[in-house]
Amino acid sequence: MGPSKTKSHGGGDEEEREEFVEVDPSGRFGRYDELLGCGAVKKVYRAFDQREGRDVAWNQVRLRNFSADPSVILRLRSEIDLLKSLHHDNIILLYHFWNDPDHNTFNFITEACASGNLRDYRRKHRHVSLKALKKWGVQILRGLHYLHTHRPCIIHRDLNCSNIFINGNVGKVKIGDLGLAAAVGESHAAHSMIGTPEYMAPELYEEEYTELVDIYSFGMCVVEMATCEIPYSECDSLGKIYRKVTAGVMPRAMDDVEDHELRAFVERCVGRPRARPSAAQLLEDPFLADVVAGDDDDI
């Protein structure tokens, strides 16, 4: 069903005005029919916050698709509970959520990033300077540092360029899609294997890990940001990815990372867990010093 149009007259000119296809129970948020993204669990639509006069993202899950797998709904509710408690410049904000029993959907409204996810944005803009990549990296690390020092500690567990979002007009980067995140408390240890294989740290396969798995994933994000290639895209099966990752074999995309300092930075991010730096330590890494020191400069 396409978005309805209403014709109105103003100044003698006829114009079309897009109408909502759905409005939340409070009447504050209206959903358009335009799809911004579609994943295994939810669809994300363009929407509008009538009270604040701003664009938002309407996330919708059709519950009947997962009636046989209640764990999906539990993960979604976990995402909502997490998002409600998070307030950081580099984490997607949650505005509102509700269950719609009439349509058997679960809906939540989040901040919208005008330029979409970082994967699509980077592929659209093929010529990006090393300084720009560093600026994106610093913002991702700040978001991770916030999650990892949150009480309880939060491990994202599925960080990749498709769930990092950007407002390209100001170069603002935000981490989203916290549906697989785990709050692990004081021990900082988790015990279930989950994530996107190309970005998963080797210890995730062993199901005994800490928040440093996100640093490994961040390193793979940097590879993709630098090369526009998804890590391990040369592998045609999950088994081949697993064998390379657990053997410490770097993805072929690393061959296209020409800057030696950038390569060394990535290698620090994806090192063995005990040698892997925290987000706070990476923010102090000399490789990022010029960007961290120049944060107040114009982008």
Secondary structure, DSSP 8 states (H G I E B T S, - for coil): ----EEEEEETTEEEEEE--SEE-TTSSEEEEEEEEEE-SS-EEEEEEETTTTEEEEEEEEEGGGGTT-HHHHHHHHHHHHHHHH---TTB--EEEEEEETTTTEEEEEEE--TT-BHHHHHHH-----HHHHHHHHHHHHHHHHHHHTSSS-EE-S---GGGEEEETTTTEEEE---TT-EE-GGGT-B----S-GGG--HHHHTT-B-THHHHHHHHHHHHHHHHS--TTTT-SSHHHHHHHHHTT---GGGGG---HHHHHHHHHHTS-GGG---HHHHHT-GGGHHHHHTTTS--
